[in-house]
Amino acid sequence: MEKQTAAKVVLITGASSGIGKAIAEHLLTKNFRVFGTSRNPAKQSDSKFPLVALDVTKKDTITTAVSKVISEAGKIDILINNAGVGITGPIEETPDEEIKKAFDTNYFGPLNVIKAVLPEMRKNNGGLIINITSIAGYMGLPYRGIYSASKGALELTTEAFRMELRDFNIHMTNVAPGDFATNIAAGRYHAPVLEDSPYKRPYGNTLKLMNQHVDEGESPTIMAEAIYRIIITKQPRGHYKVGDAMQKFSIALKRILPDKMYERLLLKHYKL
């Protein structure tokens, strides 16, 4: 009789909606054992997969959630750091506490989840960690500078981690999505458009444009399919980009164009 292989266990943060939920549901169809996380699992009674309580900004909930998954499933083979938050506004007018919240969620949160799963992966002599970043993390975008910085920091940290983990058969990669049709804009922190602000007109116009891009974004199932392809790759690359051709091409342009020329392209794109 052929011996059955135990299903790989996947933990996905921020899986109650949007990209995280799409990834979880897609991996279920590929016979993975999926656990998602949510700050309030009780509100998601219709979930097709178990949701564990976890707030990436609170280390005690990370420890508890990881222990719960290991207790129930015996291991964690794959971690997908998806939980994140959007933030917009003129940097000068964005409150310090909101900047710190964004970094706590988009950078320190994923970092602490990684630290929580690494001992178990090392014990099992292998694992895969996928960090969901953003194409915005490759460039400083006007009125999204803090978001760009938090995602860019995770991109660079992943590069260092990959080299530090190579002796343990643990792989790590970044997946940078472009604009997808999710509810991220609804939950994003928007610095208010102040009547007496010198940024009132350009920021107000850019905010409308950013929301339009999300509304017209692609289906999250495209990201889910891309994540699955990465999971079944034996040696994942350090960086993947998922989005429309122009968004991905913008990263290539940044590498080859002079700084001032690239700035002019961004200014034109955002009608500034």
Secondary structure as a PSIPRED ss2 file (coil, helix, strand):
# PSIPRED VFORMAT (PSIPRED V4.0)

   1 M C   1.000  0.000  0.000
   2 E C   1.000  0.000  0.000
   3 K C   1.000  0.000  0.000
   4 Q C   1.000  0.000  0.000
   5 T C   1.000  0.000  0.000
   6 A C   1.000  0.000  0.000
   7 A C   1.000  0.000  0.000
   8 K C   1.000  0.000  0.000
   9 V E   0.000  0.000  1.000
  10 V E   0.000  0.000  1.000
  11 L E   0.000  0.000  1.000
  12 I E   0.000  0.000  1.000
  13 T C   1.000  0.000  0.000
  14 G C   1.000  0.000  0.000
  15 A C   1.000  0.000  0.000
  16 S C   1.000  0.000  0.000
  17 S C   1.000  0.000  0.000
  18 G H   0.000  1.000  0.000
  19 I H   0.000  1.000  0.000
  20 G H   0.000  1.000  0.000
  21 K H   0.000  1.000  0.000
  22 A H   0.000  1.000  0.000
  23 I H   0.000  1.000  0.000
  24 A H   0.000  1.000  0.000
  25 E H   0.000  1.000  0.000
  26 H H   0.000  1.000  0.000
  27 L H   0.000  1.000  0.000
  28 L H   0.000  1.000  0.000
  29 T C   1.000  0.000  0.000
  30 K C   1.000  0.000  0.000
  31 N C   1.000  0.000  0.000
  32 F C   1.000  0.000  0.000
  33 R E   0.000  0.000  1.000
  34 V E   0.000  0.000  1.000
  35 F E   0.000  0.000  1.000
  36 G E   0.000  0.000  1.000
  37 T E   0.000  0.000  1.000
  38 S E   0.000  0.000  1.000
  39 R C   1.000  0.000  0.000
  40 N C   1.000  0.000  0.000
  41 P H   0.000  1.000  0.000
  42 A H   0.000  1.000  0.000
  43 K H   0.000  1.000  0.000
  44 Q C   1.000  0.000  0.000
  45 S C   1.000  0.000  0.000
  46 D C   1.000  0.000  0.000
  47 S C   1.000  0.000  0.000
  48 K C   1.000  0.000  0.000
  49 F C   1.000  0.000  0.000
  50 P C   1.000  0.000  0.000
  51 L E   0.000  0.000  1.000
  52 V E   0.000  0.000  1.000
  53 A E   0.000  0.000  1.000
  54 L C   1.000  0.000  0.000
  55 D C   1.000  0.000  0.000
  56 V C   1.000  0.000  0.000
  57 T C   1.000  0.000  0.000
  58 K C   1.000  0.000  0.000
  59 K H   0.000  1.000  0.000
  60 D H   0.000  1.000  0.000
  61 T H   0.000  1.000  0.000
  62 I H   0.000  1.000  0.000
  63 T H   0.000  1.000  0.000
  64 T H   0.000  1.000  0.000
  65 A H   0.000  1.000  0.000
  66 V H   0.000  1.000  0.000
  67 S H   0.000  1.000  0.000
  68 K H   0.000  1.000  0.000
  69 V H   0.000  1.000  0.000
  70 I H   0.000  1.000  0.000
  71 S H   0.000  1.000  0.000
  72 E H   0.000  1.000  0.000
  73 A H   0.000  1.000  0.000
  74 G C   1.000  0.000  0.000
  75 K C   1.000  0.000  0.000
  76 I C   1.000  0.000  0.000
  77 D C   1.000  0.000  0.000
  78 I E   0.000  0.000  1.000
  79 L E   0.000  0.000  1.000
  80 I E   0.000  0.000  1.000
  81 N E   0.000  0.000  1.000
  82 N C   1.000  0.000  0.000
  83 A C   1.000  0.000  0.000
  84 G C   1.000  0.000  0.000
  85 V C   1.000  0.000  0.000
  86 G C   1.000  0.000  0.000
  87 I E   0.000  0.000  1.000
  88 T E   0.000  0.000  1.000
  89 G C   1.000  0.000  0.000
  90 P C   1.000  0.000  0.000
  91 I H   0.000  1.000  0.000
  92 E H   0.000  1.000  0.000
  93 E H   0.000  1.000  0.000
  94 T C   1.000  0.000  0.000
  95 P C   1.000  0.000  0.000
  96 D H   0.000  1.000  0.000
  97 E H   0.000  1.000  0.000
  98 E H   0.000  1.000  0.000
  99 I H   0.000  1.000  0.000
 100 K H   0.000  1.000  0.000
 101 K H   0.000  1.000  0.000
 102 A H   0.000  1.000  0.000
 103 F H   0.000  1.000  0.000
 104 D H   0.000  1.000  0.000
 105 T H   0.000  1.000  0.000
 106 N H   0.000  1.000  0.000
 107 Y H   0.000  1.000  0.000
 108 F H   0.000  1.000  0.000
 109 G H   0.000  1.000  0.000
 110 P H   0.000  1.000  0.000
 111 L H   0.000  1.000  0.000
 112 N H   0.000  1.000  0.000
 113 V H   0.000  1.000  0.000
 114 I H   0.000  1.000  0.000
 115 K H   0.000  1.000  0.000
 116 A H   0.000  1.000  0.000
 117 V H   0.000  1.000  0.000
 118 L H   0.000  1.000  0.000
 119 P H   0.000  1.000  0.000
 120 E H   0.000  1.000  0.000
 121 M H   0.000  1.000  0.000
 122 R H   0.000  1.000  0.000
 123 K H   0.000  1.000  0.000
 124 N C   1.000  0.000  0.000
 125 N C   1.000  0.000  0.000
 126 G C   1.000  0.000  0.000
 127 G E   0.000  0.000  1.000
 128 L E   0.000  0.000  1.000
 129 I E   0.000  0.000  1.000
 130 I E   0.000  0.000  1.000
 131 N E   0.000  0.000  1.000
 132 I E   0.000  0.000  1.000
 133 T C   1.000  0.000  0.000
 134 S C   1.000  0.000  0.000
 135 I H   0.000  1.000  0.000
 136 A H   0.000  1.000  0.000
 137 G H   0.000  1.000  0.000
 138 Y H   0.000  1.000  0.000
 139 M C   1.000  0.000  0.000
 140 G C   1.000  0.000  0.000
 141 L C   1.000  0.000  0.000
 142 P C   1.000  0.000  0.000
 143 Y C   1.000  0.000  0.000
 144 R C   1.000  0.000  0.000
 145 G H   0.000  1.000  0.000
 146 I H   0.000  1.000  0.000
 147 Y H   0.000  1.000  0.000
 148 S H   0.000  1.000  0.000
 149 A H   0.000  1.000  0.000
 150 S H   0.000  1.000  0.000
 151 K H   0.000  1.000  0.000
 152 G H   0.000  1.000  0.000
 153 A H   0.000  1.000  0.000
 154 L H   0.000  1.000  0.000
 155 E H   0.000  1.000  0.000
 156 L H   0.000  1.000  0.000
 157 T H   0.000  1.000  0.000
 158 T H   0.000  1.000  0.000
 159 E H   0.000  1.000  0.000
 160 A H   0.000  1.000  0.000
 161 F H   0.000  1.000  0.000
 162 R H   0.000  1.000  0.000
 163 M H   0.000  1.000  0.000
 164 E H   0.000  1.000  0.000
 165 L C   1.000  0.000  0.000
 166 R H   0.000  1.000  0.000
 167 D H   0.000  1.000  0.000
 168 F H   0.000  1.000  0.000
 169 N C   1.000  0.000  0.000
 170 I E   0.000  0.000  1.000
 171 H E   0.000  0.000  1.000
 172 M E   0.000  0.000  1.000
 173 T E   0.000  0.000  1.000
 174 N E   0.000  0.000  1.000
 175 V E   0.000  0.000  1.000
 176 A E   0.000  0.000  1.000
 177 P E   0.000  0.000  1.000
 178 G C   1.000  0.000  0.000
 179 D C   1.000  0.000  0.000
 180 F E   0.000  0.000  1.000
 181 A C   1.000  0.000  0.000
 182 T C   1.000  0.000  0.000
 183 N C   1.000  0.000  0.000
 184 I H   0.000  1.000  0.000
 185 A H   0.000  1.000  0.000
 186 A H   0.000  1.000  0.000
 187 G H   0.000  1.000  0.000
 188 R C   1.000  0.000  0.000
 189 Y E   0.000  0.000  1.000
 190 H E   0.000  0.000  1.000
 191 A C   1.000  0.000  0.000
 192 P C   1.000  0.000  0.000
 193 V C   1.000  0.000  0.000
 194 L C   1.000  0.000  0.000
 195 E C   1.000  0.000  0.000
 196 D C   1.000  0.000  0.000
 197 S C   1.000  0.000  0.000
 198 P C   1.000  0.000  0.000
 199 Y C   1.000  0.000  0.000
 200 K H   0.000  1.000  0.000
 201 R H   0.000  1.000  0.000
 202 P H   0.000  1.000  0.000
 203 Y H   0.000  1.000  0.000
 204 G H   0.000  1.000  0.000
 205 N H   0.000  1.000  0.000
 206 T H   0.000  1.000  0.000
 207 L H   0.000  1.000  0.000
 208 K H   0.000  1.000  0.000
 209 L H   0.000  1.000  0.000
 210 M H   0.000  1.000  0.000
 211 N H   0.000  1.000  0.000
 212 Q H   0.000  1.000  0.000
 213 H H   0.000  1.000  0.000
 214 V H   0.000  1.000  0.000
 215 D H   0.000  1.000  0.000
 216 E C   1.000  0.000  0.000
 217 G C   1.000  0.000  0.000
 218 E E   0.000  0.000  1.000
 219 S C   1.000  0.000  0.000
 220 P H   0.000  1.000  0.000
 221 T H   0.000  1.000  0.000
 222 I H   0.000  1.000  0.000
 223 M H   0.000  1.000  0.000
 224 A H   0.000  1.000  0.000
 225 E H   0.000  1.000  0.000
 226 A H   0.000  1.000  0.000
 227 I H   0.000  1.000  0.000
 228 Y H   0.000  1.000  0.000
 229 R H   0.000  1.000  0.000
 230 I H   0.000  1.000  0.000
 231 I H   0.000  1.000  0.000
 232 I C   1.000  0.000  0.000
 233 T C   1.000  0.000  0.000
 234 K C   1.000  0.000  0.000
 235 Q C   1.000  0.000  0.000
 236 P C   1.000  0.000  0.000
 237 R C   1.000  0.000  0.000
 238 G C   1.000  0.000  0.000
 239 H E   0.000  0.000  1.000
 240 Y E   0.000  0.000  1.000
 241 K E   0.000  0.000  1.000
 242 V E   0.000  0.000  1.000
 243 G C   1.000  0.000  0.000
 244 D C   1.000  0.000  0.000
 245 A H   0.000  1.000  0.000
 246 M H   0.000  1.000  0.000
 247 Q H   0.000  1.000  0.000
 248 K H   0.000  1.000  0.000
 249 F H   0.000  1.000  0.000
 250 S H   0.000  1.000  0.000
 251 I H   0.000  1.000  0.000
 252 A H   0.000  1.000  0.000
 253 L H   0.000  1.000  0.000
 254 K H   0.000  1.000  0.000
 255 R H   0.000  1.000  0.000
 256 I H   0.000  1.000  0.000
 257 L C   1.000  0.000  0.000
 258 P C   1.000  0.000  0.000
 259 D H   0.000  1.000  0.000
 260 K H   0.000  1.000  0.000
 261 M H   0.000  1.000  0.000
 262 Y H   0.000  1.000  0.000
 263 E H   0.000  1.000  0.000
 264 R H   0.000  1.000  0.000
 265 L H   0.000  1.000  0.000
 266 L H   0.000  1.000  0.000
 267 L H   0.000  1.000  0.000
 268 K H   0.000  1.000  0.000
 269 H H   0.000  1.000  0.000
 270 Y C   1.000  0.000  0.000
 271 K C   1.000  0.000  0.000
 272 L C   1.000  0.000  0.000
